[in-house]
Amino acid sequence: MYREAMKQLEAWQRDPDRKPLIIRGARQVGKTWLMREFGRTHYRFCAYVSMDENERMESAFRDPFDVKRIVESVEIEVGFKIDPKNTLIIFDEIQEVPRALKALKYFRESAPQYQIIAAGSLLGVALHEGTSFPVGNVDFCDLYPMTFREFLLGCGEEDLACMLAEQDFDMIKIFKSKYTDYLKYYYYVGGMPEAVFDFAAKRDLKRVRSVHNRLLIAYENDLSKHAPRELVTRIRILWNSIPAQLARENKKFLYGLIREGARAREYEVAITWLMDTGLVYKINRIKKPDFPLRAYQDFSAFKLFVLDIGLLGAMSRLDAKIILERNRLFEEFKGALTEQYVLQQLIVNPENDIFYWSADNGTAELDFLIQTEEEMIPVEVKAQENLQAKSLRTFVQKYHMPVAVRTSMSDFRKQDWLINIPLCCIGSLANLGELLASNCADVLE
């Protein structure tokens, strides 16, 4: 298995002023594998400690904070002496021992020679419970489900993945049928590592759906175990309503679809809880496309997407034949899956600040509006080889955008003010801004 996040860990390792690193992400996105694989391949020794139901470690982090005593406790736990230069220390499920999270500050201040990575599936939830956080004393790495390119690598398709990375659009066009086939599989399998690993090994879609269902049950159990009792029912109803929300042509979240008469104040905390667990992505509407986009957010209008496209299909009970054979019944939901797919590919890039835009009178809507460090990029998503871009044209003309992106099943092309990017390529463009900068002059000629 290959994860792009490994590059971020390598950059962290090379940084002489590195801080303890926290990997954030939902349960089962591969945090433990990533940390242990990084330790195995980049260090002589790896001291892995799980905090989950670990009373010994909980005792080690009690007052007073004595780094020497903590390190000695870790050495006893793993069974060898820790050499700071050659050992990676891993604290997994760190939210289970809140004082371990606080202790990262003391490692940063008084023992920076130790190389420490921590992870926590419910870290956001733990912080809302009053856990002290070492602000300014840690770095972060956000981990998401596997992208389409990582999926190809996981399936042994190194050449196809390489062409995406190199943006070799001519070769991608030649092998379009293969990319299309794998894209359909990705729509069904998604990017949860266990599902991808099972699919790559067995190519049995029923087994893959069983993996999805187990994960969904595990998330439901997390709701019951960790969420406040008075919120559990609301969180569960909200979570299960998301497929119906995304099935609508206008995907703006409507509280009335949760239940008749539902109000924002009843479910705002439930949305925050799901966001803190990493199970949903919230994309806010922008009133005006100007820098910075965050200053022009309409907090009353937003879309909610789930963690992973494969889980969305499982929640919607979509049969494999409907996706793989492009069944007519799939027509109404294909837009939801495609928009989920595009967001899932774009959100992994920390430079992408993602929003959407709609006209005040509701006559036009732009699927995504992305701000990078220097660019503002309008993106319209099409599920098939649809070359129309009415809403995108309206937006570009209204706000005088020099160039825009449409992503669809069509091949790469430049048309006046528009660049069409194949859906299979949208996530492999490390920086959409760089692509626009390199093509903008040609487009405008």
Disulfide bonds with the S-S distance in Angstrom:
none
